[in-house]
Amino acid sequence: MSTRPVARPSCYVVELDTTDVVWRELDALLGRIRAAAASRGAGDQVRFVRSVYVPEDARCFLLYEGPSGDAVRRAAEAANVGVIRIEPAIRLGEEE
């Protein structure tokens, strides 16, 4: 019996411009992002994984798993946030 590795969805990093977002608004922003990914996830198979905020640069980076950059873009833009760019990413340091 041959065992095939299970294909993992591709990872993407989404960079947001949060220049006009104050610290206390970030929770609401992330709530919208999670909700948008969950509602679109059924159709696009997109999953929001986590976020990292860099206050000095007023940038927020979001990690998604999804079938394509376009699917991830649709999920991020559904949250009505300022997407700067989306790039493929590789998750390191995790057990398979």
FENMOTA-V208703 format. One record per pair of residues at least 6 apart in sequence whose C-alpha atoms are under 7 Angstrom apart, sorted by the first residue. I is the first residue (numbers start at 1). J is the second residue. Records with the same first field share a line. If there is no record, write none. Layout:
I->J + J
//
This chain:
9->65 + 66 + 67
10->65 + 66 + 67
11->63 + 64 + 65 + 66 + 88 + 89 + 90
12->63 + 64 + 65 + 69 + 86 + 87 + 88 + 89
13->61 + 62 + 63 + 64 + 86 + 87 + 88 + 89
14->61 + 62 + 63 + 83 + 85 + 86 + 87
15->59 + 60 + 61 + 62 + 83 + 84 + 85 + 86
16->59 + 60 + 61 + 82 + 83 + 84
17->58 + 59 + 60 + 82 + 83 + 84
18->58 + 59 + 60
19->58
32->79
33->76 + 79
34->48
36->75 + 78 + 79
37->46 + 47 + 48 + 75
40->75
41->47
44->71
45->66 + 67
46->64 + 65 + 66 + 71 + 72
47->64 + 65 + 66
48->63 + 64 + 65
49->63 + 64 + 65
50->62 + 63
51->60 + 61 + 62 + 63
52->60 + 61 + 62
53->59 + 60 + 61
54->60
64->72
66->72
69->86
77->83
//
